[in-house]
Every structure is written in structure tokens, then in C-alpha cells.
Amino acid sequence: MVHARTALFVSVLIVLTACASDEATTTSSAHSPDPITVSNQGGAFEGHTPTGFAGSGTGLFAGDNLNASFPDGVGVQLYMTFALPRDVRIGDARIVSDALHVSGTPFEDLGPLLVEPVSYETFGPELFDLVATGPHSECTVIGETAIACEVSTAVEELIAEGSATAQFRIRFTRPADGDGQQDLAMFFRRDSNTNEIGIFQLEITPDE
């Protein structure tokens, strides 16, 4: 009888040890860093410019033949600004939007959308030929109304430099296709000519 009780005690101890181990694993994973989401600033910090001459507008457009006065080969590109968190180690960062509206066939005719880091103090017509501060990456179209653009390296470098903001330009691979037909990717909630806070979001996953 003594041996049976000993065996029972050992069995219970093993079960309790296993449960404690599972609980410790669960508790540890619960402390993973929370994702950080920052909305675009909207307003005077953002808008679009032509790709070939000085000009600007408030809508967030990329594509070609925005209006009939544009010369062949000239498209439009959009600019956006985000505030950056401090002292965060970046695991992953991407720009996302679920406010995509399409006119024509821009993705078929102009290629993928590209995102690239830029830097400017004031948004305006003079940014039409602004030189990017880093390499571009392709954006992925998700369904009919959303995009996601990888920007981890650019955001990591900006935070390391102590920058308060991250600024990006989105444009198509080809500025225009010369067919005279409008091909636009437009990002808006209610009014296509109004940029608003939250049309784009910068999603940051901190490194553990």
C-alpha cells in the first residue's frame, strides 16, 4: 500500500509540474510588445503633385490623366506624413489603407504602386521632382479597396536618427501610358479632393 501511495504522489507531482510549465509559457507570450498604429497627419502635410512639372493638390492620387490639361507622359504622385514613436526597436513596419478607389485600369497599365521615403518641411508644388531619401518597395493590393506597403527599413533608420516624422511618396512604376484615358488609384473616405487623418496608417510591430 505504501508503494501505491508513493506512485500516486509522483504522478500528481508530474501533472502539476506540466501544468505549471504550460502556464509559464502562456504568461511569457502575453508580454509580447503591442503593435503601434499611427495615422497619417492629413491636411496641409499631404496631397499630390504632378510627376513632370510644379503643381499640387489636396487629394491623395497616383496615376495618369488626372485632368485633360496634363501633357502626355506626366502622371500624379501622392505624399504623406506620420508622427514616429520614440525609442522603439522595429520588427516590422508597413503602410496600409483600406480607402482605395480605382478609376480606369492603373495597375494593369502603369505597373505596381511604389512607396519610397522622402523628406520635406512644407508640402507644395516644388515637391514634384523631390529626390527620394531611400530605395522604393512595391505595395501589395489586397482585395479591391486595400493596399499594404513594406517600409520597415526606412522607419527603423528614421527612429534611429531621432526623427519625429516619417514621410513617404507613393507613385506608379510608370507615370503614364499615353493613351489619353484616366488611370488613377485614389485614396479617400468621403470626398476625393480631401485628405483626412487615418486614410493611411503606419503599422509598427516592435522587435521583442
Phi, psi and chi 1 to 4 in degrees:
 res  aa     phi    psi   chi1   chi2   chi3   chi4
   1 MET       -  -36.6  179.6   65.2   68.6      -
   2 VAL   -62.4  -41.2  173.2      -      -      -
   3 HIS   -64.6  -36.9  -68.0  -59.9      -      -
   4 ALA   -64.4  -42.7      -      -      -      -
   5 ARG   -64.8  -39.8  -71.0  178.4  177.5  174.4
   6 THR   -61.6  -44.0  -59.1      -      -      -
   7 ALA   -62.2  -39.4      -      -      -      -
   8 LEU   -64.8  -42.2  177.3   60.8      -      -
   9 PHE   -61.9  -43.9  176.4   78.0      -      -
  10 VAL   -62.5  -40.6  171.5      -      -      -
  11 SER   -62.8  -44.0  -62.1      -      -      -
  12 VAL   -64.0  -40.5  171.1      -      -      -
  13 LEU   -62.0  -40.7 -177.8   60.2      -      -
  14 ILE   -62.8  -43.8  -69.4  172.1      -      -
  15 VAL   -62.8  -44.8  170.5      -      -      -
  16 LEU   -64.4  -38.6  -70.3  175.3      -      -
  17 THR   -63.8  -42.6  -59.3      -      -      -
  18 ALA   -62.8  -42.6      -      -      -      -
  19 CYS   -63.4  -42.0  -69.7      -      -      -
  20 ALA   -62.0  -38.2      -      -      -      -
  21 SER   -64.6  -43.8  177.2      -      -      -
  22 ASP   -62.4  -42.0  -70.5  -16.4      -      -
  23 GLU   -64.2  -39.9 -176.4  176.8   -7.9      -
  24 ALA   -63.2  -38.9      -      -      -      -
  25 THR   -64.3  -44.1  -58.5      -      -      -
  26 THR   -63.3  -44.2  -57.7      -      -      -
  27 THR   -63.3  -39.8  -58.5      -      -      -
  28 SER   -63.5  -44.1  176.5      -      -      -
  29 SER   -67.6  -24.6   64.0      -      -      -
  30 ALA   -69.3  -17.4      -      -      -      -
  31 HIS   -96.1   14.9  -70.6  -72.9      -      -
  32 SER   -62.7  145.6  -60.8      -      -      -
  33 PRO   -58.9  138.7  -21.3   32.3      -      -
  34 ASP   -77.8  143.0  -66.7  -32.0      -      -
  35 PRO   -61.4  150.1  -21.4   32.8      -      -
  36 ILE  -114.9  128.8  -59.9  167.6      -      -
  37 THR  -120.0  125.8  -59.8      -      -      -
  38 VAL  -122.6  129.5 -177.8      -      -      -
  39 SER   -84.1  149.5  -66.3      -      -      -
  40 ASN   -59.9  152.9   65.1  -63.6      -      -
  41 GLN   -78.5  -24.5  -67.1 -172.0    0.3      -
  42 GLY    68.4 -171.4      -      -      -      -
  43 GLY    60.9 -137.9      -      -      -      -
  44 ALA   -70.6  -11.4      -      -      -      -
  45 PHE   -81.8   -9.8  -69.7   98.7      -      -
  46 GLU  -140.2  165.7  -59.0  170.0  -14.0      -
  47 GLY   156.6 -159.0      -      -      -      -
  48 HIS  -127.2  156.3   69.9  -91.4      -      -
  49 THR  -133.7  157.4   73.0      -      -      -
  50 PRO   -63.8  162.7  -19.8   32.2      -      -
  51 THR   -91.4  -10.5   60.3      -      -      -
  52 GLY  -127.1   -2.9      -      -      -      -
  53 PHE  -158.0  163.0   58.9   87.4      -      -
  54 ALA   -68.8  133.3      -      -      -      -
  55 GLY   168.8  161.6      -      -      -      -
  56 SER  -161.2  161.3   66.0      -      -      -
  57 GLY  -153.1  170.7      -      -      -      -
  58 THR   -86.8  -21.9   56.0      -      -      -
  59 GLY   -71.2  155.4      -      -      -      -
  60 LEU  -101.0   89.4  -60.0 -179.6      -      -
  61 PHE  -122.7  147.4  -48.7  130.7      -      -
  62 ALA  -139.3  137.9      -      -      -      -
  63 GLY   144.0 -152.2      -      -      -      -
  64 ASP  -134.9  166.7   71.2   -3.1      -      -
  65 ASN    54.3   46.6  -69.3  104.5      -      -
  66 LEU   -56.2  -39.9  178.2   61.2      -      -
  67 ASN  -148.2  169.5   60.5   56.2      -      -
  68 ALA   -67.3  -18.1      -      -      -      -
  69 SER   -81.5  -10.0   65.7      -      -      -
  70 PHE   -70.4  132.4  -89.3   43.7      -      -
  71 PRO   -70.3  158.4   21.7  -29.0      -      -
  72 ASP   -57.8  140.4  -73.8  -16.8      -      -
  73 GLY    87.7   -3.8      -      -      -      -
  74 VAL  -107.7  129.3  175.1      -      -      -
  75 GLY  -116.3 -161.0      -      -      -      -
  76 VAL  -129.6  155.6  -71.4      -      -      -
  77 GLN  -140.2  155.2   54.6 -161.1  -10.2      -
  78 LEU  -119.0  153.4   66.7   91.1      -      -
  79 TYR  -125.1  145.9  -65.3   77.9      -      -
  80 MET  -146.8  157.5   68.3 -171.0   75.5      -
  81 THR  -132.2  138.3  -62.2      -      -      -
  82 PHE  -127.8  141.9  -59.3   90.5      -      -
  83 ALA   -75.2  145.4      -      -      -      -
  84 LEU  -108.7  142.6  -75.4  177.3      -      -
  85 PRO   -71.9  162.7   27.8  -34.8      -      -
  86 ARG  -100.4  148.0  -62.5  -74.2 -172.9  178.3
  87 ASP    51.6   51.5  -57.9  -38.2      -      -
  88 VAL  -118.6  131.9  176.0      -      -      -
  89 ARG   -87.6  122.1  -67.7 -179.1   58.0 -170.5
  90 ILE   -83.6  125.4  -60.5  -61.0      -      -
  91 GLY   -93.8  -41.0      -      -      -      -
  92 ASP  -160.0  146.0  179.3   71.0      -      -
  93 ALA  -146.0  138.0      -      -      -      -
  94 ARG  -149.6  152.5   62.7  179.6 -167.6  160.2
  95 ILE   -97.7  131.4  -66.3  171.3      -      -
  96 VAL  -129.8  155.5  -60.0      -      -      -
  97 SER  -152.5  140.8  177.3      -      -      -
  98 ASP  -114.4   24.0   61.9   -2.8      -      -
  99 ALA  -114.8   30.1      -      -      -      -
 100 LEU   -77.8  131.0  170.1   64.2      -      -
 101 HIS  -127.6  139.2  -57.8 -100.3      -      -
 102 VAL  -118.0  135.4  174.2      -      -      -
 103 SER  -119.1  125.8  174.8      -      -      -
 104 GLY    77.3 -147.4      -      -      -      -
 105 THR  -130.1   64.4   52.9      -      -      -
 106 PRO   -65.3  -38.4   24.3  -35.1      -      -
 107 PHE   -72.6  -29.6  -64.7   98.3      -      -
 108 GLU   -76.5  -38.9  -67.5   83.0   -5.0      -
 109 ASP   -91.4  -29.0  -63.6  -13.1      -      -
 110 LEU  -113.9   -2.0  -54.3  177.4      -      -
 111 GLY    85.0 -170.6      -      -      -      -
 112 PRO   -67.2  153.8  -17.6   29.9      -      -
 113 LEU   -74.3  140.4  -85.9  175.6      -      -
 114 LEU  -116.6  143.7  -54.0  178.1      -      -
 115 VAL  -118.4  138.5   61.2      -      -      -
 116 GLU  -146.1  144.2   52.7 -162.2   -0.8      -
 117 PRO   -72.7  141.6   26.9  -33.2      -      -
 118 VAL  -137.8  174.9  -67.8      -      -      -
 119 SER  -145.2  127.6  178.9      -      -      -
 120 TYR  -153.5  151.3   54.8   91.9      -      -
 121 GLU   -89.5  -35.9  -65.6 -176.1    3.8      -
 122 THR  -136.3  134.8  -56.2      -      -      -
 123 PHE   -80.5  136.3  175.0   76.8      -      -
 124 GLY  -179.1 -176.3      -      -      -      -
 125 PRO   -57.5  -29.4  -23.5   33.3      -      -
 126 GLU   -69.3   -8.4   68.7  -79.3   -1.8      -
 127 LEU   -83.7    1.8  -59.7 -174.6      -      -
 128 PHE   -59.1  -31.3   79.6   96.9      -      -
 129 ASP  -118.3   28.3   60.1   -6.9      -      -
 130 LEU   -58.7  133.3 -176.0   65.4      -      -
 131 VAL   -81.0  131.3  176.8      -      -      -
 132 ALA   -65.7  150.6      -      -      -      -
 133 THR   -93.6   -1.5   58.5      -      -      -
 134 GLY  -163.5  175.7      -      -      -      -
 135 PRO   -69.6  155.7   24.5  -33.9      -      -
 136 HIS   -88.1  164.4   66.7 -106.4      -      -
 137 SER  -138.0  158.9   59.3      -      -      -
 138 GLU   -84.0  143.8  -69.6 -172.0    6.9      -
 139 CYS   -92.3  149.1  -61.2      -      -      -
 140 THR  -104.2  130.2  -59.9      -      -      -
 141 VAL   -85.4  130.8  179.7      -      -      -
 142 ILE  -117.9  112.2  -55.7  168.7      -      -
 143 GLY    65.3 -143.4      -      -      -      -
 144 GLU  -104.3  -13.2  -64.2 -177.4   -6.9      -
 145 THR  -131.0    9.3   61.4      -      -      -
 146 ALA  -133.9  152.7      -      -      -      -
 147 ILE  -136.6  159.6   66.3  165.7      -      -
 148 ALA  -139.9  134.0      -      -      -      -
 149 CYS  -129.6  123.9  -48.8      -      -      -
 150 GLU   -75.4  124.1  168.2   64.6   31.9      -
 151 VAL  -136.8   26.4  -68.2      -      -      -
 152 SER   -57.6  -49.7  -61.7      -      -      -
 153 THR   -62.6  -44.8  -61.0      -      -      -
 154 ALA   -62.7  -44.3      -      -      -      -
 155 VAL   -67.7  -41.0  171.7      -      -      -
 156 GLU   -59.6  -44.3 -178.1  177.1   24.9      -
 157 GLU   -66.3  -40.5  -68.8  176.2   -8.1      -
 158 LEU   -65.9  -42.3  -72.9  166.0      -      -
 159 ILE   -64.9  -40.9  -70.1  178.0      -      -
 160 ALA   -62.0  -32.8      -      -      -      -
 161 GLU   -79.5   -9.0  -66.0  167.1    1.7      -
 162 GLY    82.4   18.3      -      -      -      -
 163 SER   -67.8  141.8  178.1      -      -      -
 164 ALA   -84.3  -19.1      -      -      -      -
 165 THR  -137.5  158.8   58.9      -      -      -
 166 ALA  -122.6  130.9      -      -      -      -
 167 GLN  -123.8  141.4  -64.1  171.2  -43.6      -
 168 PHE  -138.7  154.2  -65.0   93.5      -      -
 169 ARG  -117.5  137.4  172.1  171.1   54.8 -152.2
 170 ILE  -117.4  129.6  -72.1 -178.3      -      -
 171 ARG  -147.7  163.8   59.7 -179.6  175.2   83.0
 172 PHE   -83.1  158.8  -84.3  100.2      -      -
 173 THR   -58.4  -44.0  -54.0      -      -      -
 174 ARG  -107.7  130.6  -67.7 -161.3  -64.8  157.6
 175 PRO   -66.0  -30.6   20.8  -31.1      -      -
 176 ALA  -160.3  160.9      -      -      -      -
 177 ASP  -114.3   -4.1   60.1    7.3      -      -
 178 GLY    74.0   13.5      -      -      -      -
 179 ASP   -93.2    0.3   67.4   -1.5      -      -
 180 GLY    77.0    1.8      -      -      -      -
 181 GLN  -104.6  140.4  -59.1  -61.4  -48.2      -
 182 GLN   -70.1  128.6 -173.7  174.5   86.6      -
 183 ASP  -133.0  103.7  -62.9  -54.6      -      -
 184 LEU  -132.2  142.7  -70.1  177.1      -      -
 185 ALA  -105.5  116.6      -      -      -      -
 186 MET  -116.2  141.0  -55.8  173.3  -72.7      -
 187 PHE  -123.0  112.4  -62.6   88.2      -      -
 188 PHE  -161.3  161.3   63.7   92.0      -      -
 189 ARG   -97.5  -54.2  -62.7  -67.4 -177.1 -162.8
 190 ARG  -120.0  -46.8  -66.1  179.9  -66.0  -88.8
 191 ASP  -121.3  124.1  179.3   -3.6      -      -
 192 SER   -63.8  -23.1   62.8      -      -      -
 193 ASN   -93.0    7.7  -71.2  -51.2      -      -
 194 THR  -120.8  120.5  -57.1      -      -      -
 195 ASN   -89.5  141.0   63.7   64.2      -      -
 196 GLU  -130.5  158.6  -58.5  175.7   51.5      -
 197 ILE   -62.4  131.9  -63.7  172.3      -      -
 198 GLY    93.5   -0.4      -      -      -      -
 199 ILE   -63.4  -38.5  -70.0  178.1      -      -
 200 PHE  -117.0  152.7  -73.0   91.2      -      -
 201 GLN  -133.6  140.7  -66.5 -177.8  -36.9      -
 202 LEU   -97.3  114.1  175.5   61.3      -      -
 203 GLU  -102.2  118.9  -65.0 -177.7  -14.1      -
 204 ILE  -114.6  125.5  -60.3  172.5      -      -
 205 THR  -104.0  110.8  -58.2      -      -      -
 206 PRO   -66.0  150.9  -19.9   32.9      -      -
 207 ASP   -75.7  139.1 -165.1    9.2      -      -
 208 GLU   -73.7      -  -64.8 -173.8   23.0      -
